[in-house]
């Protein structure tokens, strides 16, 4: 078993704390988003709820990988995170395109606006922490999952803008368009994670 210093152990604990916070926030978020998406008939909120499910899965993967002292799980963990990114991007691309083509008008969602605003702040803070701790540990899985968290923050911001434009100006198309903004980024990060996993 490799010799593990106190700083390394402290960094691992910090990584675990960050993931537990992410996991807890998103578990609550899935419930709130499911309710608000149904009430507002919002594809952006529904897509954001799926993103929260992806983030939950990614956090579980990282917690599983951080408990692996030998490092044998790293490649599989990166692969799982990569595929989660790609599934998210595909869903958002298909769902948003259908809604735009159909001209579906979503309703206003004060709860959705409040939650996405809070989530954007929390996810950006957590993503920064994961990037810092991931570099301390030289742990590509934590760094990559930190990008998932960053995407969560970006998507929260995009959804927030879409919801606000719909509520204030009546721009119904802003809701599904907000989901499309994350598709290219999500696909890019998914491919990058799969590539890193193949090199491990």
Buried (B, 14 or more C-beta within 10 A) or exposed (E): EEEEEEEBEEBBEBBBEBBEBBBEBBBEBBEBBBBBBEBBBBBBBBBBBBBBBBBBBBBEBBBBBBEEEEEEBBBBBBBBBBBBBBBBBBBBBEBBBEBBEEEBEBBBBEBBBBBBBBBBEBBBBBBBBBBBBBBBBEBBBBBBBBBBBBBBBBBBBBBBBBBBBBBEEEEBBBBBBBBBBBBEBBBEBBBBBBEBBEEB
